[in-house]
């Protein structure tokens, strides 16, 4: 289980009720839920247009390296891999760029 003692200074994570009430969310492992919330905390939200709708400014540019999952959150690589796979399978995240792990080429979500 990841180390949850990390203090965040990023503020609030906003989700839609339909996300956490969905059957897909209920199928997620505990580790996958933790990884999902970490992805959500990395979004940069901006208001679009006159109606005040919110969008994600860094969509497709979010990075969450395996090394960070291991070092900061004490998550084993295989569990992080399964969490990412599960989040992609249930369409909570999409991989915009598949990093190769070399020369700091990280995947982007």
N, C-alpha and C positions, 0 to 999 in steps of 0.2 A: 504494500500500500504506500502511496506517495507521502512524503513529509508535508503535512498541512500547516506547519508552523511558520512558513514564509509570510512576512507581512507585505501586504500590497498597498501601494499608494495611488492606485489607478482609479479608485472610486467605485462606482456602482456597475454591476453587470446587469443589463436589461435583457430579458427574454420574453417571448410571447407565451402566453398561457397555453396556447395550443401545442407548443413544442413539448413542454414537460408533461402534458396530459396525453400525448400521443402514444399509441401502442409501441412504436419504434423506440421511444425514449425509455419505456419500461423494460425493453429487452437489453438495454445497455448494461455493461458491467460497471461496477463501482469505479474502476480505474478509467473507463471510457467516459463516464460522467465527469470525473475530475479533469481529464484532458479536454473535454468539450468546454467546460467552464473556463479553463485556461485560454483556449482559443477565443472564446467570447470576450475575455478580458483584454485581449490584444487588438480588438477592433477599434478603429478610430471612427466614431460616429459623427456625421455632419447632417445638418438640415438641408433638404433639397426643396427648392421652389417655394411658392407662396402658401401652399397648404401645410407647410411645416412637417412634411414627411421626412423620416430619417433614412439615411443611406450609409453604407460602409465606405469610407474614403480609401482604405487600404485593402479592399477586396482583391484577392489574388496575390497579395504581397505579404501576407502574414507568415512569419517564420517561427517554428518551434523545433529547434534542433534536438536530435537524440542526445547529444552531449549535455544539453541543458536539462532535459528530462532526467538524465542520470545524476548529474551533479547537484542541481538545485532541488529537485523533488525526490531524489533517491529512488527513481523508478527504473526497474530492470528493463533493458532494451527490448526483450521479447514481449513484455507486458505493454510497453509503449507502442511497439509495432502492432500488437493485436488491438489496442485501443484505437489507433489511427485507422486500421483496417475496418473495424466495426463502425466507426464514425463515417467513413466513406461509404461502406455498404448500405447504411441506413440514411444516407444523403444529408448528414448533419454538416459535413465539410466536403469540399472538392479539392483535388490536387490540381493547382494551376500550372505548376512546374515541378517535374520530378528531378530532384537533386541527385547527384551521383555520389555525394559524400566526400568527394575529393576537392581540394583547394577551396574548402568552405562553400561548396555549391550545395546549399540547403534546398529542400523542397519548399515550395510556397503554396499557401492555401487560400 
